[in-house]
Amino acid sequence: MLGGTDGVWQAGTPTPTGSPTPTESAAETVGQFLPPWIPEWTIQGVLALLVLVLAYYTSRTVRQVFGRRIARRFQRPSVTRTVLRTIQTAILLLGGGLALQILGVPLGNLALSVTVFSAVAGFVLAPIIGSVVNGLFVLSEQPYEIGDMIHLSDRDIYGFVEDITLRYTKIFTLDNTFLVIPNGSVRERDVVNYSAEDARTRLTLDVQVTYESDIGEARTLIEEAAATVDKVIEGGPDIRIGSARYPAKPTCYIEAFADHGVNLRLRYWVTEPYKLLTLRSNVQTVVWQRLEDADVEIAYPHSHLYFDETSGEMQVSVRERDRAFGPEPSPPRDAGERRED
């Protein structure tokens, strides 16, 4: 307790045996300008709170001042956010340590307690540490970046990467929902990135026409129909993927000779992968309209039955009672009994 009129520590407060720490000196200095009836713990609490508030606003100021420089340095939003979060966390931890010193909490005992707690609760912290390690791998391997459109094959989910942290990846799905996935499970999934290097994506459409159709005309009409759809690449230089090159314009090939018709496969490139279902629907609509007015018929499963002299004969008879009242119900039979008509 602070007491007396000379502004010094009175009885009730342990007399320090050595030189006072900077935090104790600060508390003593502040206590000299305050009324003697204010308790010591109040001064320490206020100073600790001020340190925490100062650390919080300092971390925000550092983020605003150095954010652009760090972004230009790394040129990746995910890495930039991770570095800024690390700096902010370090400043807040430093402020928390100073606040604990002001309150008189021995940091050595606190560190020992944290170590013991970590050893006891290791099975709880292990998944978190694993997620952080996997987060570092995600940031270094760069399978996707903030803003990329990805597809989770196992759950058939399309979405945009909203944020990447050391623990999880946040995905904003096309169903207007958020999906938070730990980085450990992300690395074990099959993730399709539609925005990695080149946003252009190749799609396919299978059309089966009858054998009586003009196959050449069908291929030409399908290619021309796809080229007229918006967002479909009409032509130009070949698109290079690795060491291979593929034609940019829509191309239609004979894929197989099936039982009910000829399978034609259309391959076409789109400039934006963000509305794949709409683009597929538009292409199929135009193809249907073009083939409907041409000498081309889309095949469907059907069968022809032929009866000739080699097919044999089948005896059919109808009794009068069956005509009037319907067939007489059959008596129950045992499971292994067979009935011959």
C-alpha positions as CSV (number, residue, x, y, z in Angstrom):
1,M,0.0,0.0,0.0
2,L,1.1,3.6,-0.7
3,G,1.0,5.7,2.5
4,G,2.6,8.6,4.3
5,T,3.2,12.1,3.1
6,D,6.7,11.8,1.8
7,G,5.6,9.7,-1.3
8,V,7.7,6.6,-0.4
9,W,6.6,3.0,0.2
10,Q,5.3,2.4,3.7
11,A,5.0,-0.6,5.9
12,G,3.0,-3.5,4.4
13,T,5.1,-3.5,1.2
14,P,8.2,-5.7,1.1
15,T,11.3,-3.6,0.9
16,P,13.2,-4.6,-2.2
17,T,16.6,-6.0,-1.4
18,G,18.2,-5.1,-4.7
19,S,17.9,-2.5,-7.3
20,P,14.3,-2.0,-8.5
21,T,13.3,-3.2,-11.9
22,P,12.2,-0.7,-14.6
23,T,8.6,-1.6,-14.1
24,E,8.8,-1.1,-10.3
25,S,10.5,2.2,-10.9
26,A,7.7,3.2,-13.2
27,A,5.1,2.3,-10.6
28,E,7.0,4.2,-7.9
29,T,7.3,7.2,-10.2
30,V,3.6,7.3,-11.0
31,G,2.8,6.8,-7.3
32,Q,4.6,10.0,-6.4
33,F,2.1,12.0,-8.4
34,L,-1.1,10.3,-7.1
35,P,-2.9,10.6,-3.8
36,P,-1.5,8.3,-1.1
37,W,-4.8,6.5,-0.6
38,I,-4.7,4.9,-4.0
39,P,-3.7,1.2,-3.7
40,E,-0.5,0.0,-5.3
41,W,-2.3,-2.8,-7.2
42,T,-4.5,-0.2,-8.8
43,I,-1.5,1.6,-10.2
44,Q,0.0,-1.6,-11.5
45,G,-3.2,-2.7,-13.1
46,V,-3.7,0.6,-14.9
47,L,-0.1,0.6,-16.1
48,A,-0.5,-3.0,-17.3
49,L,-3.7,-2.2,-19.1
50,L,-2.1,0.8,-20.8
51,V,0.8,-1.4,-22.0
52,L,-1.6,-3.8,-23.5
53,V,-3.6,-1.1,-25.3
54,L,-0.3,0.5,-26.5
55,A,0.8,-2.9,-27.8
56,Y,-2.5,-3.5,-29.6
57,Y,-2.5,-0.1,-31.4
58,T,1.3,-0.5,-32.1
59,S,0.6,-3.8,-33.9
60,R,-2.1,-2.3,-36.0
61,T,0.1,0.7,-36.9
62,V,2.9,-1.5,-37.9
63,R,0.6,-3.5,-40.1
64,Q,-0.7,-0.4,-41.8
65,V,2.8,1.1,-42.3
66,F,4.7,-2.0,-43.4
67,G,1.8,-3.8,-45.1
68,R,2.4,-2.5,-48.6
69,R,6.2,-3.0,-48.4
70,I,5.8,-6.6,-47.2
71,A,3.2,-7.2,-50.0
72,R,5.6,-5.9,-52.6
73,R,8.4,-8.0,-51.2
74,F,6.6,-11.4,-51.2
75,Q,4.0,-10.7,-53.9
76,R,1.7,-13.4,-52.5
77,P,-1.3,-12.4,-50.4
78,S,-1.1,-15.6,-48.3
79,V,2.5,-15.1,-47.3
80,T,2.0,-11.4,-46.7
81,R,-0.9,-12.0,-44.3
82,T,1.1,-14.7,-42.5
83,V,4.1,-12.4,-42.0
84,L,1.9,-9.5,-40.8
85,R,0.0,-11.8,-38.4
86,T,3.4,-13.0,-37.0
87,I,4.6,-9.5,-36.4
88,Q,1.3,-8.5,-34.7
89,T,1.4,-11.6,-32.5
90,A,5.0,-10.9,-31.5
91,I,4.2,-7.3,-30.5
92,L,1.2,-8.4,-28.5
93,L,3.2,-11.1,-26.7
94,L,5.9,-8.6,-25.9
95,G,3.2,-6.2,-24.5
96,G,1.7,-9.1,-22.5
97,G,5.1,-9.9,-21.0
98,L,5.7,-6.3,-19.9
99,A,2.2,-6.2,-18.4
100,L,2.9,-9.4,-16.4
101,Q,6.1,-7.8,-15.1
102,I,4.3,-4.7,-14.0
103,L,1.8,-6.9,-12.2
104,G,4.6,-8.7,-10.4
105,V,4.1,-12.1,-12.0
106,P,7.4,-14.0,-12.2
107,L,7.9,-15.0,-15.8
108,G,10.2,-17.9,-14.8
109,N,7.4,-19.6,-12.9
110,L,5.0,-18.9,-15.7
111,A,7.3,-20.4,-18.3
112,L,7.7,-23.5,-16.1
113,S,3.9,-23.8,-15.7
114,V,3.4,-23.5,-19.5
115,T,6.1,-26.2,-20.1
116,V,4.4,-28.6,-17.6
117,F,1.0,-27.9,-19.1
118,S,2.3,-28.4,-22.6
119,A,3.8,-31.8,-21.6
120,V,0.6,-32.9,-20.0
121,A,-1.7,-31.7,-22.7
122,G,0.6,-32.7,-25.6
123,F,-2.1,-35.0,-27.1
124,V,-4.3,-31.9,-27.3
125,L,-1.7,-29.6,-28.8
126,A,-0.4,-32.2,-31.3
127,P,-3.2,-31.6,-33.9
128,I,-2.7,-27.8,-33.7
129,I,1.1,-28.2,-34.1
130,G,0.5,-30.5,-37.0
131,S,-1.9,-28.0,-38.7
132,V,0.8,-25.3,-38.3
133,V,3.4,-27.5,-39.9
134,N,1.1,-28.3,-42.7
135,G,0.3,-24.7,-43.1
136,L,3.9,-23.9,-43.7
137,F,4.0,-26.7,-46.4
138,V,0.9,-25.2,-48.0
139,L,2.5,-21.7,-48.1
140,S,5.8,-23.1,-49.5
141,E,4.3,-25.5,-52.1
142,Q,1.8,-23.0,-53.3
143,P,-1.0,-25.4,-54.4
144,Y,-3.4,-22.4,-54.5
145,E,-3.5,-18.8,-53.6
146,I,-6.0,-16.3,-52.2
147,G,-8.6,-15.6,-54.8
148,D,-8.1,-18.9,-56.8
149,M,-11.1,-21.0,-57.7
150,I,-10.6,-24.6,-56.6
151,H,-12.6,-27.8,-56.6
152,L,-12.6,-30.4,-53.8
153,S,-13.1,-33.6,-55.7
154,D,-14.0,-35.8,-52.7
155,R,-16.9,-33.5,-51.8
156,D,-17.7,-32.0,-55.2
157,I,-17.4,-28.5,-53.9
158,Y,-16.4,-25.5,-55.9
159,G,-15.3,-22.3,-54.3
160,F,-12.8,-19.4,-54.0
161,V,-9.9,-19.3,-51.5
162,E,-10.8,-16.6,-49.1
163,D,-7.9,-16.8,-46.6
164,I,-4.9,-19.1,-45.8
165,T,-3.5,-19.2,-42.3
166,L,-1.0,-21.5,-40.6
167,R,-3.8,-23.6,-39.3
168,Y,-6.6,-23.7,-41.8
169,T,-7.8,-22.6,-45.3
170,K,-11.0,-20.7,-45.6
171,I,-13.0,-21.3,-48.8
172,F,-16.0,-19.2,-49.9
173,T,-18.1,-21.7,-51.8
174,L,-20.4,-21.1,-54.8
175,D,-23.3,-21.8,-52.5
176,N,-22.6,-18.6,-50.6
177,T,-21.2,-20.5,-47.6
178,F,-17.9,-20.6,-45.8
179,L,-15.9,-23.8,-45.5
180,V,-13.0,-23.9,-43.1
181,I,-10.6,-26.9,-43.7
182,P,-7.5,-27.7,-41.6
183,N,-4.4,-27.5,-43.7
184,G,-3.5,-31.1,-42.7
185,S,-6.6,-32.5,-44.4
186,V,-6.3,-30.1,-47.4
187,R,-2.9,-31.6,-48.2
188,E,-4.5,-35.1,-48.3
189,R,-7.3,-34.1,-50.6
190,D,-7.4,-33.9,-54.4
191,V,-7.7,-30.2,-55.0
192,V,-8.2,-28.9,-58.6
193,N,-7.0,-25.4,-59.1
194,Y,-8.7,-23.6,-62.0
195,S,-6.8,-20.3,-61.5
196,A,-3.2,-21.5,-60.9
197,E,-1.2,-20.3,-63.9
198,D,-3.7,-19.9,-66.8
199,A,-7.4,-19.3,-66.2
200,R,-8.3,-20.9,-69.5
201,T,-9.9,-24.3,-69.0
202,R,-10.7,-27.0,-71.5
203,L,-14.2,-28.7,-71.4
204,T,-15.6,-31.6,-73.3
205,L,-19.0,-32.5,-74.6
206,D,-20.0,-36.0,-75.8
207,V,-22.7,-36.2,-78.5
208,Q,-23.9,-39.5,-80.0
209,V,-25.4,-39.4,-83.4
210,T,-27.0,-42.3,-85.4
211,Y,-25.1,-44.2,-88.1
212,E,-27.5,-42.9,-90.7
213,S,-26.4,-39.3,-90.0
214,D,-23.9,-37.3,-92.0
215,I,-20.9,-37.6,-89.6
216,G,-18.8,-35.0,-91.3
217,E,-21.6,-32.4,-91.3
218,A,-22.3,-33.2,-87.6
219,R,-18.7,-32.6,-86.6
220,T,-18.6,-29.3,-88.5
221,L,-21.9,-28.0,-87.0
222,I,-20.8,-28.9,-83.5
223,E,-17.5,-27.1,-83.9
224,E,-19.2,-24.0,-85.4
225,A,-21.9,-24.0,-82.7
226,A,-19.4,-24.0,-79.8
227,A,-17.4,-21.2,-81.3
228,T,-20.4,-18.9,-81.3
229,V,-20.9,-19.1,-77.5
230,D,-19.6,-16.2,-75.4
231,K,-16.5,-17.0,-73.3
232,V,-15.5,-19.8,-75.6
233,I,-12.2,-19.3,-77.4
234,E,-13.0,-19.2,-81.2
235,G,-9.5,-19.7,-82.4
236,G,-6.0,-18.3,-82.4
237,P,-2.5,-19.7,-81.5
238,D,-2.3,-23.2,-80.0
239,I,-2.5,-23.4,-76.2
240,R,0.6,-24.9,-74.7
241,I,0.4,-27.2,-71.7
242,G,3.8,-28.5,-70.7
243,S,5.5,-29.7,-73.8
244,A,2.3,-30.3,-75.7
245,R,0.2,-27.9,-77.8
246,Y,-3.5,-28.1,-78.3
247,P,-5.7,-26.2,-80.8
248,A,-7.5,-23.2,-79.2
249,K,-10.6,-23.4,-81.4
250,P,-13.3,-26.0,-80.7
251,T,-12.6,-29.4,-82.2
252,C,-14.9,-32.4,-82.6
253,Y,-13.5,-35.9,-83.0
254,I,-15.0,-39.4,-83.5
255,E,-14.5,-40.9,-80.1
256,A,-16.0,-44.4,-80.6
257,F,-18.4,-46.5,-82.6
258,A,-21.0,-47.5,-80.0
259,D,-24.0,-49.9,-80.1
260,H,-26.6,-47.2,-80.8
261,G,-24.6,-44.6,-82.7
262,V,-21.3,-42.8,-83.3
263,N,-19.8,-41.0,-80.2
264,L,-18.5,-37.6,-81.1
265,R,-16.4,-35.7,-78.6
266,L,-16.2,-31.9,-78.6
267,R,-13.3,-30.2,-77.0
268,Y,-13.3,-26.4,-76.4
269,W,-11.5,-23.9,-74.3
270,V,-13.2,-21.2,-72.1
271,T,-11.6,-18.0,-70.9
272,E,-13.2,-18.0,-67.4
273,P,-13.6,-21.1,-65.3
274,Y,-16.0,-19.5,-62.8
275,K,-19.3,-20.4,-64.5
276,L,-18.6,-23.8,-65.9
277,L,-22.2,-25.1,-65.6
278,T,-23.6,-22.1,-67.4
279,L,-21.0,-22.4,-70.2
280,R,-21.7,-26.1,-70.7
281,S,-25.5,-25.4,-70.8
282,N,-25.0,-22.6,-73.4
283,V,-22.8,-24.8,-75.6
284,Q,-25.2,-27.7,-75.4
285,T,-28.2,-25.5,-76.3
286,V,-26.5,-24.1,-79.4
287,V,-25.4,-27.6,-80.5
288,W,-28.9,-28.9,-80.1
289,Q,-30.4,-26.1,-82.2
290,R,-27.8,-26.5,-85.0
291,L,-28.3,-30.3,-85.2
292,E,-32.1,-30.0,-85.1
293,D,-32.2,-28.2,-88.4
294,A,-29.6,-30.5,-90.1
295,D,-29.4,-34.0,-91.6
296,V,-28.2,-35.2,-88.2
297,E,-30.1,-37.2,-85.7
298,I,-29.0,-37.6,-82.1
299,A,-29.0,-41.3,-81.1
300,Y,-30.9,-42.8,-78.2
301,P,-31.0,-46.4,-76.9
302,H,-33.4,-48.5,-79.0
303,S,-33.8,-52.2,-80.1
304,H,-35.2,-53.9,-83.1
305,L,-36.9,-57.3,-82.8
306,Y,-37.0,-59.6,-85.9
307,F,-39.2,-62.8,-86.2
308,D,-38.7,-65.2,-89.1
309,E,-39.0,-68.9,-89.9
310,T,-36.1,-69.7,-87.7
311,S,-37.6,-68.1,-84.6
312,G,-40.0,-71.0,-83.8
313,E,-43.6,-70.8,-82.8
314,M,-45.5,-69.8,-79.7
315,Q,-48.9,-71.1,-78.9
316,V,-51.4,-68.6,-77.4
317,S,-54.9,-69.5,-76.2
318,V,-57.6,-67.5,-74.4
319,R,-60.4,-69.2,-72.5
320,E,-64.0,-67.7,-72.2
321,R,-63.7,-67.4,-68.5
322,D,-60.6,-65.3,-68.8
323,R,-62.4,-62.9,-71.1
324,A,-65.3,-62.4,-68.7
325,F,-63.8,-62.5,-65.3
326,G,-60.1,-62.5,-65.8
327,P,-57.6,-65.3,-65.3
328,E,-58.2,-67.8,-62.5
329,P,-55.8,-67.3,-59.6
330,S,-53.1,-70.0,-59.5
331,P,-53.0,-72.2,-56.4
332,P,-50.0,-71.7,-54.0
333,R,-47.0,-73.8,-54.9
334,D,-44.0,-75.0,-52.9
335,A,-40.7,-73.2,-53.4
336,G,-39.1,-76.1,-55.3
337,E,-42.2,-77.0,-57.4
338,R,-42.3,-76.1,-61.1
339,R,-45.4,-75.7,-63.2
340,E,-45.5,-76.6,-66.8
341,D,-48.2,-75.0,-69.1
